[in-house]
Amino acid sequence: MPSASSHLLLSLLLAPCSIIGPAREAPAADPSAETATEEIVISATRTPEPLGIAQATSTVITRERIQQTPFRDGSQADDLLRYVPGVQPSNLSSRYNHPTAQAVTLRGLGSRRALVLLDGVPLNDGFGGWINWSRVPDSLARVEVVPGGGSNLYGTWAMGGVVHILTEHPRAGTGFRSETRAGNLSTYTESLAGRYGTDRLTVSLDYRWYHTNGFITVPPEQRGPVDRRDDSRHENFSGKVAWTIDPRTA
């Protein structure tokens, strides 16, 4: 009569045989399948690199995403940042807030530790660190947010991270855009934009005017004689000139 140890030995010998079989060939790649273009980020290392391999964690707000937000028309850049995790703009939108009270915090390190750039130029006030968001034109192309230490690349202002706002690059040809918007509380916005370009030289101009009577931000039961509407009025004019030395490198 065979012992239990013999049955155990036979089971162990047969077990590998039950899983051995012909290897399946990997499915051939479909040459007609479309290849998605990976997003490129430049703020993480100050050089263009794919978002997937960027050494620093980055968030990119593309033009397509901006158009899908409630702030797509005449938006202030600080309103767009409210969708980014780890970014804390001022509680009150810059549409109504005084410029000296406009700030942004990255990872809770304070407004003086977050660097905001517009096409590579710092927007932070050199003394208080506040940001006049109305200087940002409507022609936004993308916003790159890199939270975390960036002082080795950008200086002490970037200890909490970097917010890099990039505007659209002027294109060859001629174009003009005009838009007028109106709302309650006597809110009006007028935007004008024009561009002209050749193969080598491109010029673009943007103008925006904004006005609102605003509202009283203090609750009714806490209001006093000094409380008034947070009205706001600002204008912004910006331009960009690009010169291509060799059109083949554009």
Buried (B, 14 or more C-beta within 10 A) or exposed (E): EEEEEEEEEEEEEEEEEEEEEEEEEEEEEEEEEEEEEEBEBBBBBEEEBEBEEBEBBBBBBBBEBBEEBEBEEBBBBBBBBEBBEBBBBBEBBBBBBEBEBBBBBBBEBEBBBBBBBBBEEBBBBEEEBBBBBBBBBBBBEBBBBBBBBBBEBBEEBBBBBBBBBBBBBBEBEEEEEEEEEEEEEEBEBBBBBBBBBEEEEBBBBBBBBBBBEBEEBEEEEEEEEEEEBBEBEBEBEBEBEBEBEEEEEE
